[in-house]
C-alpha cells in the first residue's frame, strides 16, 4: 500500500491499520509484483478519463518502486524501451492479433 495510507485511515476513521513493513528486498519485490497486477486490473476497468489517469499514476508509482528495489535507473528503462520499440514497434497502431498461423 502507499506509505501514507495507514496515517490517512487513522485520521479519517480513527483506527489503526494492522500492517507489516517489509525490509527484505525479495519480499518487497514479491508484494510490488502482486500490486502491479492489482493496479493494472484497476486500470483495465477504469471508464472515465479521470479514473484512467488515476490508475496510470498508480501503475507508474508501483513501477518506480520496483525500479528502486531492483536498482534500475529511469535512463536504463528509457534505453531498453527505445531499443524494443525500434525492433518490435509500439502499441499506438491499434493492432490486435486474432490468430497466429
C-alpha positions in Angstrom: 0.0 0.0 0.0 1.1 3.6 -0.4 3.2 4.8 2.5 0.7 7.3 3.9 -2.4 5.1 3.8 -2.2 4.0 7.4 -1.9 7.6 8.6 -4.9 8.6 6.4 -7.0 5.8 7.7 -6.1 6.7 11.3 -7.0 10.3 10.7 -10.2 9.6 8.8 -11.6 6.6 10.7 -9.7 6.7 14.0 -8.5 3.2 13.7 -5.0 1.7 13.4 -4.1 -0.5 10.4 -2.6 -3.9 11.1 0.4 -4.0 8.7 3.9 -5.1 8.2 6.8 -3.1 6.9 8.8 -5.4 4.5 12.5 -4.6 4.6 13.7 -7.7 2.7 14.1 -6.6 -0.9 13.0 -10.0 -2.3 9.8 -9.9 -0.3 9.2 -6.3 -1.1 9.6 -7.1 -4.8 7.1 -10.0 -4.4 4.5 -7.7 -3.0 5.1 -5.0 -5.6 4.7 -7.6 -8.3 1.3 -8.5 -6.8 0.4 -4.8 -6.5 1.2 -4.1 -10.2 -1.2 -6.8 -11.2 -3.9 -5.3 -9.0 -3.3 -1.8 -10.3 -3.2 -3.0 -14.0 -6.6 -4.7 -13.4 -8.0 -1.4 -12.0 -6.6 0.4 -15.0 -8.3 -2.1 -17.3 -11.6 -1.5 -15.5 -11.4 2.3 -15.5 -14.0 4.0 -17.6 -13.6 7.8 -17.2 -10.7 9.9 -18.3 -10.1 10.9 -14.7 -10.2 7.3 -13.4 -7.8 6.2 -16.2 -5.3 8.9 -15.2 -5.5 8.0 -11.5 -4.9 4.3 -12.3 -2.0 5.1 -14.7 -0.4 7.1 -11.8 -0.8 4.1 -9.5 0.8 1.8 -12.1 3.7 4.2 -12.6 4.2 4.6 -8.8 4.5 0.8 -8.5 6.9 0.7 -11.4 9.0 3.4 -9.7 9.1 1.4 -6.5 10.1 -1.8 -8.4 12.9 0.2 -10.1 14.1 1.4 -6.7 14.1 -2.0 -5.2 15.9 -3.5 -8.2 18.2 -0.5 -8.6 17.1 0.1 -12.2 17.6 3.6 -13.4 15.0 5.5 -15.5 17.7 6.0 -18.1 18.1 2.2 -18.4 14.4 1.8 -18.7 14.2 4.5 -21.4 17.1 3.0 -23.4 15.6 -0.5 -23.3 12.2 0.9 -24.2 13.7 2.7 -27.2 15.6 -0.4 -28.4 12.5 -2.6 -28.0 10.4 0.0 -29.9 12.9 0.0 -32.8 12.9 -3.8 -33.0 9.2 -4.6 -32.4 7.3 -1.3 -32.7 4.8 0.1 -30.2 1.2 -0.1 -29.4 -0.2 3.0 -31.0 -1.3 1.4 -34.2 -4.2 -0.4 -32.6 -3.3 -3.9 -33.9 -4.8 -6.9 -32.2 -3.7 -10.4 -33.0 -6.7 -12.7 -33.8 -4.7 -15.8 -34.6 -1.2 -16.7 -35.5 -0.9 -19.1 -38.5 
